[in-house]
Each structure stands twice: as C-alpha cells, then as structure tokens.
Amino acid sequence: MTLAQVLTRYSEEISPQKRGSVSEVARLNAIMRRPIAFRTLATLTSADLSSYREARLKEVAPASVIRELNLISHAIDTARKDWGVYLPE
C-alpha cells in the first residue's frame, strides 16, 4: 500500500468529519502530488520524510510543513490502528 492510497482513503473517510475538512483535503491533495506519496508504507523511511520536510521548507512556512507532517503521521496511524494496515517494524 502506498502513502497516496492511505492519504486518499483518509481524505474520503476521515477528513469530511472534521471542521477544517476543505483545507485538510486540499493539503492532502498537495501531498499526493509529491514523490513521497508513491512510496510504499513498508519502504517509507525517516530519510524520506526528512527530504520531504527540507524540500517543503524551501517553498512554504515552517508551520505549514508541521501541519503536513502531522497529517501524514495521523493518516498512517489511522491506517495502522483502525484499518488494520500492517507496517513492518
């Protein structure tokens, strides 16, 4: 399962229930256009996230990057805990 698949499901099932769903879905769509979205969860590393962070810091404010990273983290946690997606340790 790729990060894009997780983010797509998250945007369809979880985001609409939130108060700021419009901006969150827009943020998710922006993340899904990045190369990191095509990594599988099994091969996603902290180095990938660091590269993503550094690239985004050149484009947007640090607060925006923090929001995006928190969103990615929550989507992965939701996939693992609620949807039963297995992530190798």
Secondary structure as the mmCIF struct_conf table of DSSP 4:
data_model
#
loop_
_struct_conf.conf_type_id
_struct_conf.id
_struct_conf.beg_label_comp_id
_struct_conf.beg_label_asym_id
_struct_conf.beg_label_seq_id
_struct_conf.end_label_comp_id
_struct_conf.end_label_asym_id
_struct_conf.end_label_seq_id
STRN STRN1 THR A 2 THR A 2
HELX_RH_AL_P HELX_RH_AL_P1 LEU A 3 GLU A 13
TURN_TY1_P TURN_TY1_P1 ILE A 14 ILE A 14
HELX_RH_3T_P HELX_RH_3T_P1 SER A 15 GLN A 17
BEND BEND1 LYS A 18 LYS A 18
TURN_TY1_P TURN_TY1_P2 ARG A 19 GLY A 20
HELX_RH_AL_P HELX_RH_AL_P2 SER A 21 MET A 32
TURN_TY1_P TURN_TY1_P3 ARG A 33 ARG A 33
BEND BEND2 ARG A 34 ARG A 34
HELX_RH_3T_P HELX_RH_3T_P2 PRO A 35 PHE A 38
BEND BEND3 ARG A 39 ARG A 39
STRN STRN2 THR A 40 THR A 40
TURN_TY1_P TURN_TY1_P4 LEU A 41 THR A 43
HELX_RH_AL_P HELX_RH_AL_P3 SER A 46 LEU A 57
TURN_TY1_P TURN_TY1_P5 LYS A 58 GLU A 59
BEND BEND4 VAL A 60 VAL A 60
HELX_RH_AL_P HELX_RH_AL_P4 PRO A 62 LYS A 81
TURN_TY1_P TURN_TY1_P6 ASP A 82 ASP A 82
BEND BEND5 TRP A 83 TRP A 83
#
